[in-house]
Amino acid sequence: MTGPITAGVDGTDESLAALAWAAREAVRRDLALRVVHAWRFQSAAAAEVADRDAQERWVRDGVERAVAEVTERHPGLPVTADVVEGDPVETLAAAGAEAETLVLGSRGHGRVVGFLLGSVGQQVIAEATRPVVLVRAGDRPSTEVAGHEIVVGQHGAPEDSAPVLRFAFETAAARGATVRAVRAWTLPPVFSYSPSSLKLLDDAGGLEPYERKALAAALAPWRERFPDVPVVEHVEIGSAGQVLLSVSGRAQLTVVGRRAHRTAVGARIGSVAHGVLHHADCPVAVVPHG
């Protein structure tokens, strides 16, 4: 069964922009919208309202106002709302696991605040089993127009990038948008060549033709499945993060994959996803690899 589009809200402008984005996406995909607010009781020293019941009423009132604005804007959209007292990471990760897509607010651009750069956002992305979309406060519906592409990064073998490409093509099909599939490559050190890799490169006619063939092979099943979605194949030398950012200026959404890495200081989502989340001006979807 297909899950809802779920938006995590916390009362900030960023999360309200995420809610608006999630509502538009739910309408496009004919899905329900779920709104989730995770909260913790704050003592008198940390909150204007010290009483637990009063704090909960304040939280619920804020969620109700946000939901009322969404239902007024999209009268036929089914909307449910859950206010959960508990750990934000656990709550949002659990909600995301039941969702088609989880949508959160993001401030980005190197500021250590908000969902994205704080521990909550990074841990949710690292724990997520479904796509997570990060949206900034300045996001507007006008960016979701013809001519603004869905940019997606492709890396590795076709099976590795299948979930990422699937999300990009499904989103483009729902929006009538073009997919720009980006494969970045760099010159490997000489000592990394093996006889088998040299033969593959020789058969392909060189490094760049090899990368182009690899991208075409990864895209082939998705072109067949979504024949009406226009596709631009973009192969460029450079780091993946820099190349993706260089073409995302007119994107309505940038889609990247991620493999979460656990270290002694917590979860890491990979340098490419991290860099794009920090610096892209458009919403960014982070899709777990299969």
C-alpha positions in Angstrom: 0.0 0.0 0.0 1.3 3.4 -0.9 2.0 5.7 2.1 1.2 9.4 2.5 3.4 12.3 1.9 4.5 13.2 5.5 5.7 16.6 6.6 7.5 17.2 9.9 6.6 20.6 11.3 8.0 22.5 14.3 6.5 26.0 13.8 9.5 27.5 11.9 9.2 29.2 8.6 11.3 26.4 7.1 9.0 23.6 8.3 5.9 25.5 7.1 7.5 25.8 3.6 8.1 22.0 3.8 4.5 21.5 4.7 3.4 23.6 1.7 5.7 21.6 -0.6 4.4 18.3 0.8 0.8 19.4 0.2 1.5 20.3 -3.4 3.3 17.0 -4.0 0.4 15.0 -2.4 -2.1 16.7 -4.7 0.1 16.0 -7.7 0.4 12.3 -6.8 -3.2 11.9 -5.5 -1.9 10.9 -2.1 -2.9 11.8 1.5 -0.9 14.3 3.5 0.2 13.5 7.1 1.5 16.2 9.4 3.8 15.2 12.3 5.0 17.4 15.2 7.4 15.9 17.7 7.7 17.8 20.9 9.3 17.6 24.3 8.2 19.3 27.6 10.4 22.2 28.4 11.0 23.5 31.9 10.2 27.0 33.0 13.8 28.0 32.4 13.5 27.0 28.7 9.9 28.0 27.8 7.5 30.8 28.3 4.8 28.4 29.3 5.9 26.1 32.1 2.8 23.9 32.5 2.9 20.7 30.5 -0.8 20.8 29.4 -0.4 24.4 28.4 2.6 23.6 26.3 0.8 20.8 24.6 -2.2 23.0 23.9 0.2 25.6 22.4 1.8 23.0 20.2 -1.5 21.5 19.0 -3.0 25.0 18.3 0.0 25.7 16.0 -0.4 22.4 14.2 -4.1 23.0 13.8 -3.5 26.5 12.3 -1.0 25.0 9.8 -3.4 22.3 8.8 -6.2 24.7 8.4 -4.1 26.8 6.0 -3.3 23.7 3.9 -6.9 22.4 3.8 -8.1 25.9 2.8 -5.5 26.0 -0.1 -6.2 22.3 -1.1 -9.9 21.6 -0.2 -10.0 18.0 -1.5 -6.7 16.9 0.1 -7.0 14.3 2.9 -5.0 15.5 5.8 -4.2 13.9 9.2 -2.1 15.4 12.0 -0.2 13.8 14.8 1.3 15.6 17.8 3.7 13.2 19.5 5.6 13.8 22.7 8.9 12.0 22.3 12.3 12.0 20.7 12.2 14.0 17.5 14.6 11.7 15.6 12.8 8.5 16.6 9.4 10.1 15.9 10.3 11.5 12.5 12.2 8.4 11.4 9.2 6.2 12.3 6.8 8.5 10.5 9.1 8.5 7.4 9.2 4.7 7.3 5.5 4.7 6.8 5.5 7.5 4.2 6.0 7.6 0.5 8.2 10.6 1.2 9.2 12.5 4.3 9.5 16.3 4.0 11.4 18.5 6.4 12.4 22.2 6.6 16.0 23.2 6.1 18.0 26.4 6.6 21.2 25.1 5.0 24.0 27.3 3.7 26.4 26.5 6.5 24.3 27.7 9.4 24.2 25.2 12.3 20.5 25.5 12.9 17.2 24.0 11.9 16.4 20.4 10.9 19.2 20.0 8.4 22.4 20.9 10.1 21.3 20.0 13.6 21.5 16.6 14.9 17.8 15.9 14.4 17.8 16.4 10.6 21.1 14.6 9.9 20.1 11.6 12.0 16.7 11.4 10.4 18.2 11.4 7.0 20.8 8.8 8.0 18.1 6.5 9.6 15.5 7.0 6.8 14.5 4.0 4.7 12.4 6.2 2.4 13.2 9.4 0.5 13.6 12.6 2.6 13.1 16.0 1.0 14.6 19.1 2.5 12.9 22.5 1.8 14.0 26.0 2.5 11.8 28.9 3.8 12.1 30.7 0.5 10.7 27.9 -1.6 7.8 29.0 -3.8 5.3 27.1 -6.1 6.6 29.2 -9.0 9.8 27.2 -9.1 7.8 24.1 -10.1 7.2 25.2 -13.6 8.1 24.0 -17.1 11.7 24.5 -17.9 12.9 23.8 -14.4 14.4 20.3 -14.4 14.6 17.4 -12.0 18.4 17.0 -11.5 19.5 13.6 -10.4 23.0 12.3 -9.6 23.8 8.8 -11.0 26.8 6.9 -9.7 28.0 3.3 -9.8 26.2 0.4 -11.4 22.6 0.5 -12.6 21.3 -1.5 -9.6 23.0 0.9 -7.1 21.3 4.0 -8.4 17.9 2.4 -9.3 16.0 3.9 -6.2 17.4 7.4 -6.9 16.5 7.3 -10.6 13.1 5.9 -9.9 12.3 8.7 -7.5 13.5 11.3 -10.0 11.5 9.9 -12.9 8.4 9.5 -10.8 8.6 13.1 -9.7 9.3 14.3 -13.2 6.3 12.3 -14.6 4.0 13.8 -11.9 5.2 17.4 -12.8 5.7 17.1 -16.5 9.3 18.0 -16.1 12.6 17.0 -17.7 15.1 14.8 -15.9 18.7 15.9 -16.1 20.8 12.8 -15.2 24.3 13.8 -14.0 27.3 11.5 -13.9 30.5 13.1 -12.7 33.9 11.5 -13.1 37.4 12.2 -12.2 40.8 10.9 -13.4 41.8 7.9 -11.2 45.4 7.5 -10.1 47.5 5.5 -12.4 48.1 2.7 -9.8 44.4 2.1 -9.6 44.2 0.6 -13.1 44.0 -3.1 -13.5 44.2 -5.2 -16.7 40.5 -5.8 -16.6 39.6 -2.1 -16.1 42.0 -1.1 -18.9 40.3 -3.5 -21.2 36.9 -2.0 -20.4 38.2 1.5 -21.0 39.8 0.4 -24.3 36.5 -1.3 -25.4 34.6 1.9 -24.6 37.0 4.2 -26.4 38.3 6.1 -23.4 37.3 7.4 -20.0 34.6 9.8 -21.0 32.9 7.5 -23.5 33.0 4.8 -20.8 31.2 7.1 -18.4 28.6 8.0 -21.0 27.9 4.4 -21.7 27.6 3.7 -18.0 25.0 6.5 -17.6 23.0 5.4 -20.7 22.9 1.8 -19.3 21.6 3.0 -15.9 18.9 5.2 -17.6 17.7 2.6 -20.1 15.1 0.9 -17.9 13.7 4.2 -16.7 13.5 5.7 -20.2 11.5 2.6 -21.2 9.2 2.8 -18.1 8.7 6.6 -18.5 8.7 7.2 -22.2 7.0 10.6 -21.9 9.7 12.0 -19.6 12.3 14.0 -21.5 15.9 13.2 -20.4 19.1 15.1 -20.7 22.3 13.0 -20.2 25.0 15.1 -18.5 28.5 13.7 -18.2 31.1 16.0 -16.8 34.6 15.7 -15.3 34.7 17.0 -11.7 33.6 16.1 -8.2 30.0 14.9 -8.0 28.9 17.5 -5.5 30.4 20.4 -7.5 29.0 19.2 -10.8 25.5 18.7 -9.3 25.5 22.2 -7.8 26.7 23.7 -11.1 23.6 22.5 -12.9 21.0 22.9 -10.1 20.5 26.6 -10.6 17.4 26.1 -12.7 16.3 22.9 -11.0 13.0 22.5 -9.2 14.4 19.6 -7.3 17.8 18.0 -7.0 17.9 14.2 -6.2 20.9 12.5 -4.6 21.5 9.1 -3.2 23.1 8.3 0.2 24.7 5.5 2.1 24.7 6.3 5.8 28.0 5.8 7.6 28.2 5.4 11.4 31.2 6.8 13.2 32.2 7.5 16.8 30.7 11.0 16.6 27.4 9.9 15.0 25.8 9.2 11.6 27.3 10.6 8.4 25.3 10.8 5.2 28.2 11.0 2.7 30.1 14.0 1.3 28.0 14.5 -1.9 24.6 14.5 -0.2 26.0 16.7 2.6 27.5 19.2 0.2 24.4 19.5 -2.0 22.1 19.8 1.1 24.2 22.7 2.3 24.5 24.7 -0.9 21.7 23.9 -3.3 19.1 26.6 -3.6 16.3 24.3 -4.6 14.7 21.5 -2.5 16.8 18.4 -2.2 15.7 14.8 -2.1 18.0 12.3 -0.4 17.1 8.8 -1.4 18.6 5.7 0.3 20.4 3.3 -1.9 18.9 -0.1 -2.3 
